[in-house]
């Protein structure tokens, strides 16, 4: 029964996951395009249509998310937008703005989820999940309501938590994450250091490992603060 309930949530998870990654990469591509790099634009990445993003990274946008969901109940994956390294070298601040655009898109989506859930709580549609709290079910219908309200609450919960996670994780200042490109672009003093790290595959792999280990300690206080605001505590 539990396995069936998990599978029933797969469409909700995948819709939100694909939307979140598409907005993230489209924001990168749009910022690069406005900054003078047309690489991603010519590749069709300046689009909220997920197809170009899936075709560019089918493993990260389709295979891995489904496998991780079946294994853990959560979706993980990746996507990417191409850019011109020479443009990044010539215009580091523009490249820094491009790096920030992706996490900023996730922050906007998280704010949409938060706002909708908070309005629903204040209107008496939902209440805090209390003892049944799960990160993909932050609220439950306030009364014995049709299942559609529970489904909508779950969708908005996933939208909030997943995008808050993507926003926080990607801003960690470790290569190959956006936070490293942001620091390199906007802080000239650290640019040579980050440039050297980002050009070394081993450093990028080590950065991912460190980010994975450190992330729970960074994300937990952020999530707790957001949940307190959501529930009006």
Residue frames as a rotation matrix with the C-alpha (Angstrom) as fourth column:
UNK 1
0.570 0.821 0.000 0.00
0.821 -0.570 0.000 0.00
0.000 0.000 -1.000 0.00
UNK 2
0.473 -0.467 -0.747 2.80
0.143 -0.796 0.588 2.40
-0.869 -0.385 -0.310 0.89
UNK 3
-0.616 -0.724 0.311 4.61
0.384 0.069 0.921 1.61
-0.688 0.687 0.236 -2.36
UNK 4
-0.127 0.669 0.732 1.42
0.983 -0.016 0.185 2.34
0.135 0.743 -0.656 -4.29
UNK 5
0.792 0.418 -0.446 1.02
0.519 -0.845 0.128 5.70
-0.323 -0.332 -0.886 -2.54
UNK 6
-0.030 -0.893 -0.449 4.63
0.101 -0.450 0.887 6.58
-0.994 -0.019 0.103 -3.38
UNK 7
-0.694 -0.206 0.690 4.11
0.655 0.217 0.724 5.74
-0.299 0.954 -0.016 -7.04
UNK 8
0.325 0.909 0.259 0.93
0.945 -0.317 -0.074 7.81
0.015 0.270 -0.963 -7.08
UNK 9
0.675 -0.133 -0.726 3.03
0.186 -0.922 0.341 10.86
-0.714 -0.365 -0.597 -6.17
UNK 10
-0.225 -0.869 0.441 5.51
0.711 0.163 0.684 10.31
-0.666 0.467 0.581 -9.00
UNK 11
0.083 0.259 0.962 3.64
0.915 -0.403 0.030 12.51
0.395 0.878 -0.271 -11.53
UNK 12
0.963 0.267 -0.037 3.42
0.255 -0.858 0.446 15.39
0.087 -0.439 -0.894 -9.03
UNK 13
0.438 -0.876 -0.202 7.10
0.231 -0.108 0.967 15.11
-0.869 -0.470 0.155 -8.23
UNK 14
-0.267 -0.632 0.728 8.19
0.860 0.185 0.476 14.92
-0.435 0.753 0.494 -11.85
UNK 15
0.482 0.498 0.721 6.07
0.755 -0.653 -0.053 17.86
0.445 0.570 -0.691 -12.98
UNK 16
0.986 -0.116 -0.120 7.52
-0.019 -0.794 0.608 20.07
-0.166 -0.597 -0.785 -10.23
UNK 17
0.250 -0.957 0.149 11.05
0.365 0.236 0.901 18.72
-0.897 -0.171 0.408 -10.72
UNK 18
-0.150 -0.291 0.945 11.01
0.984 0.050 0.171 19.33
-0.097 0.955 0.279 -14.47
UNK 19
0.756 0.461 0.464 9.46
0.488 -0.870 0.068 22.78
0.436 0.175 -0.883 -14.03
UNK 20
0.862 -0.435 -0.260 12.12
0.018 -0.487 0.873 23.70
-0.507 -0.758 -0.411 -11.46
UNK 21
-0.063 -0.942 0.329 15.07
0.545 0.244 0.802 22.56
-0.836 0.230 0.498 -13.58
UNK 22
0.067 0.156 0.985 13.63
0.982 -0.187 -0.038 24.11
0.178 0.970 -0.166 -16.73
UNK 23
0.933 0.305 0.193 13.14
0.260 -0.938 0.227 27.50
0.250 -0.162 -0.954 -15.06
UNK 24
0.593 -0.780 -0.197 16.62
0.129 -0.150 0.980 27.30
-0.795 -0.607 0.012 -13.54
UNK 25
-0.285 -0.770 0.570 18.38
0.709 0.231 0.666 26.61
-0.645 0.594 0.480 -16.84
UNK 26
0.283 0.456 0.844 16.16
0.896 -0.440 -0.063 28.96
0.343 0.774 -0.533 -18.85
UNK 27
0.975 0.040 -0.218 17.06
0.143 -0.867 0.477 31.74
-0.170 -0.496 -0.851 -16.42
UNK 28
0.100 -0.995 0.006 20.77
0.299 0.036 0.954 31.00
-0.949 -0.094 0.301 -16.88
UNK 29
-0.305 -0.214 0.928 20.33
0.924 0.169 0.343 31.03
-0.230 0.962 0.146 -20.64
UNK 30
0.643 0.630 0.435 18.25
0.703 -0.711 -0.011 34.22
0.302 0.313 -0.900 -20.64
UNK 31
0.814 -0.392 -0.429 20.76
0.040 -0.699 0.714 36.09
-0.579 -0.599 -0.553 -18.46
UNK 32
-0.219 -0.924 0.312 23.62
0.465 0.182 0.867 34.99
-0.858 0.335 0.390 -20.72
UNK 33
-0.042 0.303 0.952 21.68
0.995 -0.074 0.067 36.06
0.090 0.950 -0.299 -23.81
UNK 34
0.906 0.411 0.106 20.93
0.393 -0.906 0.159 39.48
0.161 -0.102 -0.982 -22.35
UNK 35
0.606 -0.748 -0.271 24.59
-0.056 -0.380 0.923 39.75
-0.793 -0.545 -0.272 -21.35
UNK 36
0.319 -0.446 -0.836 25.79
-0.897 -0.426 -0.115 39.12
-0.305 0.787 -0.536 -24.91
UNK 37
-0.805 -0.551 0.218 26.38
-0.466 0.816 0.342 35.36
-0.367 0.174 -0.914 -25.02
UNK 38
0.068 0.891 -0.449 23.99
-0.995 0.026 -0.100 33.77
-0.078 0.454 0.888 -27.54
UNK 39
-0.812 -0.484 -0.325 25.29
-0.523 0.851 0.039 30.21
0.258 0.202 -0.945 -27.13
UNK 40
-0.819 0.539 0.198 22.36
0.246 0.640 -0.728 28.92
-0.519 -0.548 -0.656 -25.07
UNK 41
-0.037 0.819 -0.572 19.86
-0.509 -0.508 -0.695 31.00
-0.860 0.265 0.436 -27.06
UNK 42
-0.175 -0.106 -0.979 20.99
-0.976 0.147 0.158 29.36
0.127 0.983 -0.129 -30.30
UNK 43
-0.938 -0.198 -0.284 20.68
-0.162 0.976 -0.143 25.99
0.306 -0.088 -0.948 -28.61
UNK 44
-0.156 0.983 -0.098 17.03
-0.026 0.095 0.995 26.66
0.987 0.158 0.010 -27.74
UNK 45
-0.483 -0.107 -0.869 17.67
0.773 0.415 -0.480 26.92
0.412 -0.903 -0.118 -23.99
UNK 46
-0.970 0.238 -0.042 16.04
-0.194 -0.871 -0.452 30.35
-0.144 -0.430 0.891 -23.56
UNK 47
-0.323 0.875 -0.360 12.70
-0.466 0.184 0.865 28.61
0.824 0.447 0.348 -23.22
UNK 48
-0.369 0.322 0.872 10.28
-0.870 0.211 -0.446 27.33
-0.328 -0.923 0.202 -20.59
UNK 49
0.697 0.453 -0.555 9.62
-0.639 0.744 -0.195 24.39
0.325 0.491 0.808 -22.89
UNK 50
0.474 -0.545 0.692 11.33
-0.557 0.423 0.715 21.47
-0.682 -0.724 -0.102 -21.10
UNK 51
0.959 -0.011 0.283 12.06
0.188 0.772 -0.607 19.56
-0.212 0.636 0.742 -24.31
UNK 52
0.597 -0.798 0.082 15.35
-0.221 -0.262 -0.940 21.33
0.771 0.543 -0.332 -25.25
UNK 53
0.084 -0.562 0.823 16.59
-0.986 -0.169 -0.015 20.92
0.147 -0.809 -0.568 -21.69
UNK 54
0.583 0.187 0.791 15.66
-0.401 0.913 0.080 17.23
-0.707 -0.364 0.607 -21.57
UNK 55
0.973 -0.219 0.069 17.26
0.165 0.463 -0.871 16.58
0.158 0.859 0.487 -24.95
UNK 56
0.354 -0.893 0.279 20.47
-0.588 -0.445 -0.676 18.23
0.728 0.075 -0.682 -23.77
UNK 57
-0.685 -0.573 0.450 20.64
-0.698 0.339 -0.631 16.22
0.209 -0.746 -0.632 -20.52
UNK 58
0.159 0.848 -0.506 18.35
-0.555 0.500 0.664 13.17
0.816 0.175 0.550 -20.83
UNK 59
-0.248 -0.301 -0.921 20.13
0.515 0.764 -0.388 11.25
0.821 -0.570 -0.034 -18.07
UNK 60
-0.944 -0.253 -0.214 19.95
0.312 -0.460 -0.831 14.08
0.112 -0.851 0.513 -15.55
UNK 61
-0.706 0.707 0.034 16.41
-0.707 -0.701 -0.092 15.17
-0.041 -0.089 0.995 -16.39
UNK 62
0.249 0.853 -0.458 14.68
-0.838 0.427 0.339 11.84
0.485 0.299 0.822 -16.96
UNK 63
0.200 -0.187 -0.962 16.58
0.054 0.982 -0.180 8.70
0.978 -0.016 0.206 -15.97
UNK 64
-0.749 -0.608 -0.264 18.25
0.296 0.050 -0.954 9.72
0.593 -0.792 0.142 -12.69
UNK 65
-0.636 0.551 0.541 15.18
-0.748 -0.613 -0.255 11.57
0.191 -0.566 0.802 -11.30
UNK 66
0.410 0.844 -0.347 12.95
-0.715 0.533 0.453 8.55
0.567 0.062 0.822 -11.80
UNK 67
0.094 -0.450 -0.888 15.51
0.281 0.868 -0.410 6.13
0.955 -0.211 0.208 -10.37
UNK 68
-0.879 -0.465 0.104 16.20
0.053 -0.313 -0.948 8.27
0.473 -0.828 0.300 -7.31
UNK 69
-0.288 0.853 0.435 12.49
-0.918 -0.375 0.127 8.72
0.271 -0.363 0.892 -6.67
UNK 70
0.544 0.499 -0.674 11.86
-0.361 0.865 0.349 4.99
0.757 0.054 0.651 -6.81
UNK 71
-0.088 -0.696 -0.713 14.80
0.481 0.597 -0.642 4.42
0.872 -0.400 0.282 -4.47
UNK 72
-0.849 -0.399 -0.346 14.34
0.496 -0.377 -0.782 7.26
0.182 -0.836 0.518 -1.97
UNK 73
0.164 0.958 -0.236 10.98
0.968 -0.203 -0.150 8.95
-0.191 -0.203 -0.960 -2.54
UNK 74
0.382 -0.146 -0.913 12.86
-0.025 -0.989 0.148 12.11
-0.924 -0.034 -0.381 -3.59
UNK 75
0.836 -0.121 0.535 13.98
0.548 0.146 -0.824 13.29
0.021 0.982 0.189 -7.02
UNK 76
0.259 -0.817 -0.516 17.52
-0.078 -0.550 0.832 14.30
-0.963 -0.175 -0.206 -7.80
UNK 77
0.476 -0.133 0.870 19.04
0.852 0.316 -0.418 15.15
-0.219 0.939 0.263 -11.14
UNK 78
-0.250 -0.607 -0.754 20.62
0.237 -0.794 0.560 17.89
-0.939 -0.038 0.342 -13.17
UNK 79
0.740 0.304 0.600 20.43
0.659 -0.154 -0.736 19.97
-0.131 0.940 -0.314 -16.32
UNK 80
-0.236 -0.864 -0.444 22.75
0.575 -0.493 0.653 22.47
-0.783 -0.101 0.613 -17.97
UNK 81
0.920 0.390 -0.045 22.84
0.214 -0.595 -0.775 25.45
-0.329 0.703 -0.631 -20.31
UNK 82
0.207 -0.902 0.380 25.82
0.978 0.178 -0.112 25.99
0.033 0.395 0.918 -22.64
UNK 83
0.916 -0.011 -0.401 27.84
0.029 -0.995 0.093 29.20
-0.400 -0.097 -0.911 -22.53
UNK 84
0.682 -0.702 0.204 30.93
0.222 -0.067 -0.973 30.63
0.697 0.709 0.111 -24.17
UNK 85
0.496 -0.541 -0.679 33.99
0.849 0.137 0.510 30.42
-0.183 -0.830 0.527 -21.84
UNK 86
-0.543 -0.711 0.447 35.62
0.793 -0.610 -0.006 33.29
0.277 0.351 0.894 -23.74
UNK 87
0.061 0.672 0.738 32.58
0.085 -0.740 0.667 35.46
0.994 0.022 -0.103 -23.01
UNK 88
0.862 0.226 -0.455 32.84
0.435 0.135 0.890 34.52
0.263 -0.965 0.018 -19.33
UNK 89
-0.003 -0.954 -0.300 36.53
0.989 -0.046 0.138 35.47
-0.146 -0.296 0.944 -19.33
UNK 90
-0.629 -0.250 0.736 35.87
0.521 -0.839 0.160 38.85
0.577 0.484 0.658 -20.98
UNK 91
-0.221 0.668 0.711 32.79
-0.515 -0.699 0.496 39.72
0.828 -0.257 0.498 -18.91
UNK 92
-0.807 -0.186 -0.561 33.15
0.262 0.738 -0.622 38.06
0.530 -0.648 -0.547 -15.51
UNK 93
-0.848 0.529 0.026 30.44
-0.283 -0.411 -0.867 40.16
-0.448 -0.742 0.498 -13.85
UNK 94
-0.098 0.816 -0.570 27.95
-0.985 0.001 0.172 39.29
0.141 0.578 0.804 -16.56
UNK 95
-0.308 -0.083 -0.948 28.88
-0.177 0.984 -0.029 35.64
0.935 0.159 -0.318 -16.08
UNK 96
-0.990 -0.038 -0.135 28.34
0.128 0.159 -0.979 36.09
0.059 -0.987 -0.152 -12.35
UNK 97
-0.471 0.879 -0.076 24.86
-0.781 -0.456 -0.426 37.46
-0.409 -0.141 0.901 -13.03
UNK 98
-0.044 0.401 -0.915 24.19
-0.735 0.607 0.302 34.48
0.677 0.686 0.268 -15.29
UNK 99
-0.716 -0.296 -0.633 25.19
0.140 0.827 -0.544 32.15
0.684 -0.478 -0.550 -12.44
UNK 100
-0.930 0.367 0.033 22.86
-0.142 -0.275 -0.951 33.91
-0.340 -0.889 0.308 -10.02
UNK 101
-0.458 0.809 -0.368 19.89
-0.874 -0.333 0.355 33.81
0.165 0.484 0.859 -12.40
UNK 102
-0.368 0.308 -0.877 19.29
-0.107 0.923 0.369 30.07
0.924 0.229 -0.307 -12.00
UNK 103
-0.717 0.094 -0.691 19.03
0.676 0.334 -0.657 30.02
0.169 -0.938 -0.303 -8.20
UNK 104
-0.882 0.424 -0.208 17.00
-0.326 -0.865 -0.381 33.25
-0.342 -0.268 0.901 -8.37
UNK 105
-0.388 0.760 -0.522 14.43
-0.656 0.170 0.735 31.46
0.647 0.628 0.433 -10.54
UNK 106
-0.374 0.211 -0.903 14.21
0.467 0.884 0.013 28.70
0.802 -0.417 -0.429 -7.92
UNK 107
-0.911 0.035 -0.411 13.72
0.357 -0.430 -0.829 31.31
-0.206 -0.902 0.379 -5.20
UNK 108
-0.674 0.713 -0.193 10.80
-0.737 -0.631 0.245 32.79
0.053 0.307 0.950 -7.13
UNK 109
-0.188 0.609 -0.770 9.18
-0.259 0.726 0.637 29.35
0.947 0.320 0.021 -7.49
UNK 110
-0.615 -0.075 -0.785 9.72
0.671 0.472 -0.571 28.66
0.413 -0.878 -0.240 -3.78
UNK 111
-0.949 0.262 -0.176 8.08
-0.122 -0.819 -0.561 32.00
-0.291 -0.511 0.809 -2.98
UNK 112
-0.413 0.834 -0.366 5.08
-0.730 -0.062 0.681 31.07
0.545 0.548 0.634 -5.13
UNK 113
-0.197 0.301 -0.933 4.70
0.295 0.926 0.236 27.79
0.935 -0.229 -0.271 -3.26
UNK 114
-0.811 -0.165 -0.561 5.14
0.583 -0.145 -0.800 29.50
0.050 -0.976 0.214 0.10
UNK 115
-0.880 0.472 -0.046 2.65
-0.467 -0.880 -0.088 32.26
-0.082 -0.056 0.995 -0.72
UNK 116
-0.235 0.830 -0.506 -0.03
-0.533 0.326 0.781 29.85
0.813 0.453 0.365 -1.95
UNK 117
-0.261 0.091 -0.961 0.33
0.591 0.802 -0.085 27.59
0.764 -0.590 -0.263 1.10
UNK 118
-0.921 -0.130 -0.368 0.32
0.379 -0.519 -0.766 30.52
-0.092 -0.845 0.527 3.51
UNK 119
-0.680 0.732 -0.041 -2.82
-0.703 -0.635 0.319 31.98
0.208 0.246 0.947 1.92
UNK 120
-0.106 0.641 -0.760 -4.48
-0.170 0.742 0.649 28.57
0.980 0.198 0.030 2.14
UNK 121
-0.543 -0.147 -0.827 -3.60
0.735 0.392 -0.553 28.25
0.405 -0.908 -0.105 5.83
UNK 122
-0.971 0.158 -0.181 -4.92
-0.040 -0.848 -0.528 31.74
-0.237 -0.506 0.830 6.61
UNK 123
-0.467 0.840 -0.277 -8.12
-0.793 -0.260 0.551 31.01
0.391 0.477 0.787 4.66
UNK 124
-0.083 0.422 0.903 -8.70
-0.783 0.533 -0.321 27.78
-0.616 -0.734 0.286 6.59
UNK 125
0.585 0.249 -0.772 -8.22
-0.746 0.539 -0.392 25.55
0.318 0.805 0.501 3.55
UNK 126
0.276 -0.595 -0.755 -5.19
0.239 0.803 -0.546 23.81
0.931 -0.029 0.364 5.03
UNK 127
0.868 -0.180 0.463 -3.54
-0.497 -0.326 0.804 23.44
0.006 -0.928 -0.372 8.40
UNK 128
-0.100 -0.995 0.008 -0.06
-0.989 0.098 -0.108 22.36
0.107 -0.018 -0.994 9.42
UNK 129
0.194 0.172 -0.966 0.58
-0.395 0.915 0.084 18.66
0.898 0.365 0.245 8.99
UNK 130
0.468 -0.019 0.884 1.75
-0.884 -0.012 0.468 18.39
0.001 -1.000 -0.023 12.65
UNK 131
0.166 -0.424 0.890 2.54
-0.489 0.749 0.448 14.75
-0.856 -0.510 -0.083 13.48
UNK 132
0.582 0.104 0.807 2.21
0.519 0.716 -0.466 13.65
-0.626 0.690 0.363 9.84
UNK 133
0.656 -0.346 -0.671 4.67
-0.536 -0.839 -0.091 16.27
-0.531 0.419 -0.736 8.58
UNK 134
0.214 -0.670 0.711 6.70
0.759 0.572 0.311 15.22
-0.615 0.473 0.631 5.56
UNK 135
-0.503 -0.515 -0.694 8.61
0.068 -0.824 0.562 17.53
-0.862 0.235 0.450 3.27
UNK 136
-0.958 0.282 0.052 6.27
0.033 -0.072 0.997 16.70
0.285 0.957 0.060 0.39
UNK 137
0.042 0.992 -0.119 3.23
0.596 0.070 0.800 17.19
0.802 -0.105 -0.588 2.65
UNK 138
-0.883 -0.459 0.095 3.63
0.242 -0.621 -0.746 20.36
0.401 -0.636 0.660 4.69
UNK 139
-0.625 0.751 0.213 -0.13
-0.758 -0.520 -0.392 20.83
-0.184 -0.407 0.895 5.05
UNK 140
-0.849 0.513 0.127 -3.30
0.526 0.843 0.116 18.75
-0.048 0.165 -0.985 5.25
UNK 141
-0.348 0.800 0.488 -6.89
0.153 -0.466 0.872 19.76
0.925 0.378 0.040 4.46
UNK 142
-0.782 0.024 0.623 -8.41
-0.553 -0.488 -0.675 21.55
0.288 -0.873 0.394 7.44
UNK 143
0.026 0.838 0.545 -11.55
-0.803 0.342 -0.488 19.39
-0.596 -0.425 0.682 7.23
UNK 144
-0.253 -0.010 0.968 -12.59
0.311 0.946 0.091 16.13
-0.916 0.324 -0.236 5.64
UNK 145
0.220 0.253 -0.942 -12.21
-0.646 -0.686 -0.335 17.63
-0.731 0.682 0.013 2.17
UNK 146
0.991 0.137 -0.009 -11.95
-0.091 0.600 -0.795 16.06
-0.103 0.788 0.607 -1.30
UNK 147
0.493 -0.848 0.194 -8.61
0.675 0.513 0.530 14.52
-0.549 -0.131 0.826 -2.18
UNK 148
0.487 -0.305 0.819 -7.91
0.679 -0.458 -0.574 17.29
0.550 0.835 -0.016 -4.68
UNK 149
0.845 -0.164 0.508 -7.03
-0.378 -0.857 0.351 19.65
0.378 -0.489 -0.786 -1.81
UNK 150
0.686 -0.635 0.356 -4.57
-0.043 0.453 0.890 17.15
-0.726 -0.626 0.284 -0.40
UNK 151
0.403 -0.518 0.755 -3.04
0.893 0.402 -0.201 16.70
-0.199 0.755 0.624 -3.86
UNK 152
0.638 -0.128 0.759 -2.75
0.278 -0.881 -0.383 20.45
0.718 0.455 -0.527 -4.36
UNK 153
0.880 -0.319 0.351 -1.18
-0.463 -0.417 0.782 20.85
-0.103 -0.851 -0.515 -0.92
UNK 154
0.528 -0.711 0.464 1.37
0.420 0.693 0.586 18.17
-0.738 -0.115 0.665 -1.76
UNK 155
0.452 -0.335 0.827 2.19
0.846 -0.133 -0.516 19.80
0.283 0.933 0.223 -5.11
UNK 156
0.727 -0.141 0.672 2.75
-0.155 -0.987 -0.039 23.18
0.669 -0.076 -0.739 -3.46
UNK 157
0.840 -0.458 0.293 4.77
-0.249 0.154 0.956 21.56
-0.483 -0.876 0.016 -0.68
UNK 158
0.398 -0.700 0.593 7.07
0.798 0.583 0.153 19.95
-0.453 0.412 0.790 -3.24
UNK 159
0.548 -0.143 0.824 7.30
0.559 -0.670 -0.488 23.25
0.622 0.729 -0.287 -5.14
UNK 160
0.860 -0.191 0.473 8.37
-0.432 -0.766 0.476 25.09
0.271 -0.614 -0.742 -2.00
UNK 161
0.694 -0.594 0.407 10.81
-0.192 0.392 0.900 22.55
-0.694 -0.702 0.158 -0.54
UNK 162
0.477 -0.531 0.700 12.43
0.813 0.569 -0.122 21.40
-0.334 0.627 0.704 -3.78
UNK 163
0.535 -0.260 0.804 13.07
0.467 -0.702 -0.538 24.94
0.704 0.663 -0.254 -5.01
UNK 164
0.858 -0.291 0.424 14.28
-0.511 -0.567 0.646 26.08
0.053 -0.771 -0.635 -1.61
UNK 165
0.604 -0.642 0.472 16.70
0.242 0.712 0.659 23.14
-0.760 -0.284 0.585 -1.72
UNK 166
0.427 -0.432 0.795 17.87
0.899 0.105 -0.426 23.98
0.100 0.896 0.433 -5.26
UNK 167
0.777 -0.098 0.622 18.30
-0.025 -0.992 -0.124 27.64
0.629 0.081 -0.773 -4.35
UNK 168
0.799 -0.450 0.398 20.36
-0.517 -0.178 0.837 26.89
-0.306 -0.875 -0.375 -1.24
UNK 169
0.558 -0.592 0.581 22.44
0.431 0.805 0.408 24.07
-0.709 0.023 0.705 -2.70
UNK 170
0.523 -0.333 0.784 23.39
0.816 -0.071 -0.574 25.87
0.247 0.940 0.235 -5.90
UNK 171
0.786 -0.213 0.580 24.57
-0.208 -0.975 -0.077 28.96
0.582 -0.060 -0.811 -4.01
UNK 172
0.793 -0.609 0.013 27.19
0.237 0.329 0.914 27.03
-0.561 -0.722 0.406 -2.05
UNK 173
0.693 -0.532 -0.487 30.51
-0.696 -0.671 -0.256 28.61
-0.190 0.516 -0.835 -3.16
UNK 174
-0.125 -0.696 0.707 32.02
-0.261 0.710 0.654 25.34
-0.957 -0.103 -0.270 -4.34
UNK 175
-0.345 -0.015 -0.939 32.77
-0.939 -0.011 0.345 24.29
-0.016 1.000 -0.010 -7.93
UNK 176
-0.869 -0.056 0.491 30.97
0.476 -0.364 0.801 23.28
0.134 0.930 0.343 -10.08
UNK 177
-0.013 0.948 -0.318 27.97
0.966 -0.071 -0.250 24.93
-0.260 -0.311 -0.914 -8.36
UNK 178
0.426 0.288 0.857 26.59
0.644 -0.762 -0.064 28.32
0.635 0.580 -0.511 -9.31
UNK 179
0.964 -0.049 -0.260 27.87
0.182 -0.590 0.786 29.86
-0.192 -0.806 -0.560 -6.09
UNK 180
0.082 -0.995 0.050 31.46
0.628 0.090 0.773 29.35
-0.774 -0.032 0.632 -7.27
UNK 181
-0.274 -0.128 0.953 30.76
0.926 -0.302 0.226 31.04
0.259 0.945 0.201 -10.61
UNK 182
0.750 0.598 0.284 28.96
0.466 -0.782 0.415 33.85
0.470 -0.178 -0.865 -8.79
UNK 183
0.736 -0.542 -0.406 31.92
0.253 -0.337 0.907 34.45
-0.628 -0.770 -0.111 -6.45
UNK 184
-0.209 -0.863 0.460 34.38
0.805 0.116 0.582 34.23
-0.555 0.492 0.671 -9.33
UNK 185
-0.029 0.276 0.961 32.41
0.880 -0.449 0.155 36.73
0.474 0.850 -0.230 -11.39
UNK 186
0.730 0.517 0.447 31.69
0.272 -0.820 0.503 39.31
0.627 -0.246 -0.740 -8.73
UNK 187
0.874 -0.485 -0.001 34.75
-0.160 -0.290 0.944 39.15
-0.458 -0.825 -0.331 -6.44
UNK 188
0.743 -0.596 -0.305 37.91
-0.437 -0.087 -0.895 39.87
0.507 0.798 -0.325 -8.42
UNK 189
0.033 -0.807 0.590 40.20
-0.999 -0.028 0.017 38.89
0.003 -0.590 -0.807 -5.54
UNK 190
-0.068 -0.014 0.998 39.08
-0.405 0.914 -0.014 35.25
-0.912 -0.405 -0.068 -5.59
UNK 191
0.705 0.464 -0.536 38.70
-0.644 0.103 -0.758 34.95
-0.297 0.880 0.371 -9.38
UNK 192
-0.076 -0.780 -0.621 42.09
-0.877 0.348 -0.331 33.30
0.474 0.520 -0.711 -10.08
UNK 193
-0.749 -0.185 0.637 41.52
-0.562 0.686 -0.462 30.78
-0.352 -0.704 -0.618 -7.28
UNK 194
0.127 0.897 0.423 38.07
-0.300 0.441 -0.846 29.79
-0.945 -0.019 0.325 -8.50
UNK 195
0.565 0.030 -0.825 39.16
-0.824 -0.026 -0.565 29.76
-0.038 0.999 0.010 -12.14
UNK 196
-0.514 -0.826 -0.233 41.88
-0.804 0.558 -0.206 27.27
0.300 0.082 -0.950 -11.29
UNK 197
-0.648 0.322 0.690 39.47
-0.327 0.701 -0.634 25.09
-0.688 -0.637 -0.349 -9.31
UNK 198
0.372 0.926 -0.061 36.74
-0.426 0.112 -0.898 25.13
-0.825 0.360 0.436 -11.96
UNK 199
0.375 -0.300 -0.877 39.20
-0.906 0.080 -0.415 24.10
0.195 0.951 -0.242 -14.66
UNK 200
-0.747 -0.665 -0.015 40.21
-0.630 0.715 -0.302 21.00
0.212 -0.216 -0.953 -12.71
UNK 201
0.018 0.820 -0.572 37.77
-0.381 0.534 0.754 18.03
0.924 0.205 0.322 -12.92
UNK 202
-0.331 -0.191 -0.924 39.06
0.640 0.675 -0.369 16.57
0.693 -0.713 -0.102 -9.67
UNK 203
-0.997 -0.038 -0.069 38.37
0.075 -0.707 -0.703 19.85
-0.022 -0.706 0.708 -7.86
UNK 204
-0.423 0.905 -0.049 34.82
-0.787 -0.340 0.515 19.92
0.450 0.256 0.856 -9.19
UNK 205
0.072 0.409 -0.910 34.26
0.092 0.905 0.414 16.36
0.993 -0.113 0.027 -8.02
UNK 206
-0.649 -0.372 -0.664 35.68
0.682 0.104 -0.724 17.20
0.338 -0.922 0.186 -4.60
UNK 207
-0.917 0.345 0.199 33.47
-0.380 -0.907 -0.181 20.30
0.118 -0.241 0.963 -4.50
UNK 208
-0.051 0.940 -0.338 30.38
-0.559 0.254 0.790 18.19
0.828 0.229 0.512 -5.08
UNK 209
-0.074 -0.036 -0.997 31.38
0.562 0.824 -0.071 15.76
0.824 -0.565 -0.041 -2.33
UNK 210
-0.901 -0.302 -0.311 32.01
0.426 -0.484 -0.764 18.58
0.080 -0.821 0.565 0.17
UNK 211
-0.693 0.703 0.159 28.76
-0.643 -0.702 0.306 20.28
0.327 0.110 0.939 -0.82
UNK 212
0.043 0.726 -0.686 26.82
-0.165 0.683 0.712 17.04
0.985 0.082 0.149 -0.35
UNK 213
-0.291 -0.238 -0.927 28.28
0.791 0.485 -0.372 16.52
0.538 -0.842 0.047 3.13
UNK 214
-0.946 -0.193 -0.262 27.91
0.312 -0.767 -0.560 20.15
-0.093 -0.612 0.786 4.26
UNK 215
-0.685 0.666 0.295 24.51
-0.109 -0.494 0.863 20.82
0.720 0.559 0.411 2.73
UNK 216
0.109 0.805 -0.583 22.30
0.671 0.373 0.641 19.37
0.733 -0.461 -0.500 5.51
UNK 217
-0.240 -0.269 -0.933 23.94
0.929 -0.342 -0.140 21.69
-0.282 -0.900 0.332 8.04
UNK 218
-0.990 -0.088 -0.108 23.24
0.046 -0.938 0.343 24.68
-0.131 0.335 0.933 5.79
UNK 219
-0.632 0.775 -0.004 19.76
-0.067 -0.050 0.997 23.72
0.772 0.630 0.083 4.66
UNK 220
-0.292 0.571 -0.767 18.22
0.847 0.527 0.069 22.62
0.443 -0.630 -0.638 7.95
UNK 221
-0.536 0.128 -0.835 18.20
0.573 -0.671 -0.471 26.05
-0.620 -0.731 0.286 9.65
UNK 222
-0.928 0.239 -0.285 16.92
-0.369 -0.682 0.632 27.65
-0.044 0.692 0.721 6.43
UNK 223
-0.535 0.755 -0.378 14.09
0.150 0.526 0.837 25.13
0.831 0.391 -0.395 6.18
UNK 224
-0.369 0.383 -0.847 13.19
0.929 0.194 -0.316 25.44
0.043 -0.903 -0.428 9.86
UNK 225
-0.777 0.038 -0.628 12.97
0.127 -0.968 -0.216 29.22
-0.617 -0.247 0.747 9.54
UNK 226
-0.834 0.478 -0.275 10.77
-0.435 -0.262 0.862 28.97
0.339 0.838 0.426 6.43
UNK 227
-0.413 0.704 -0.577 8.44
0.511 0.704 0.493 26.45
0.754 -0.091 -0.651 8.10
UNK 228
-0.520 0.206 -0.829 8.08
0.769 -0.310 -0.559 28.67
-0.373 -0.928 0.003 11.16
UNK 229
-0.838 0.216 -0.501 7.07
-0.342 -0.924 0.174 31.54
-0.426 0.317 0.848 8.89
UNK 230
-0.740 0.572 -0.354 4.71
-0.166 0.354 0.920 29.27
0.651 0.740 -0.167 6.96
UNK 231
-0.228 0.653 -0.722 2.90
0.761 0.582 0.287 28.11
0.608 -0.484 -0.629 10.09
UNK 232
0.296 0.350 0.888 2.95
-0.092 -0.916 0.392 31.58
0.951 -0.198 -0.239 11.66
UNK 233
0.613 -0.143 -0.777 5.02
0.740 0.449 0.502 30.48
0.277 -0.882 0.381 14.66
